[in-house]
Amino acid sequence: MSKKSILIIEDSPYLAESLVDMINIRGFNAMMSPTGREGVITAIENKPDLILLDIRLPDIDGYEVYRRIRKDKWGAKAKILVLTASESIENISKNIDLPTDRILFKPNWSVKDLLDRIAEELK
């Protein structure tokens, strides 16, 4: 059985690299994209089992990344978790159709919480 893959679309190199290392240690295959445009291309080309998506990105925001991925046949059903530090549930909900249990606020979760959530999502 091949390793489950996770794409991290995150512009903070420190956070993205840390997540890649920790996710890989847990036995998954993690990859990262530092920009929204690159994230869309990487997602559609690689079809990861799960996407961790930041909202604040340097080129196009996570809302637009989400919409572009969802337009793709594979992306319409892709598993996406939003990671954000600055957006409110209300703002996210009005910009993308994503259940609130798929939104994680960066200051409110530990790495262990996130890794447990990833494992749960990819059962």
Buried (B, 14 or more C-beta within 10 A) or exposed (E): EEEBBBBBBBBBEEBBBBBBEBBBEBEBBBBBBBBBBBBBEBBBEEEBBBBBBBBBBEEBBBBBBBBBBBEBEEBEEBBBBBBBEEBEEEEBBEBBEBEEEBBBBBEEBEEEEBBEBBBEBBE
